[in-house]
Amino acid sequence: MESWLRSLTRIHHYTYPIVAVCGLLATVTLSEPGAHVAAVGPVRFDPFYASLVAFGALLLLSVTDAYDPSDYGLGSSDGEE
């Protein structure tokens, strides 16, 4: 049971960096700056830069996070020591 729980927590932990990298790649390859600009009066909003910032922040936060098996009530395995 502990090995399954360890696998599931690792999958959950590494999902966010994968989503961030895929989001950055999709944003850069499928979009371009200035293609869809929304303007309300003097304020202009470009969703290209907003998605770059959002996926970049997700990548930064997920990479700096540390996986500690003891947080999940698991002992360290032989491969992690």
Secondary structure, DSSP 4 states (H G I P E B T S, - for coil): -HHHHHHHHHHHHHHHHHHHHHHHHHHHHH--TTSS-EEETTEEE-HHHHHHHHHHHHHHHHHH----GGGGT-PPPTTT-
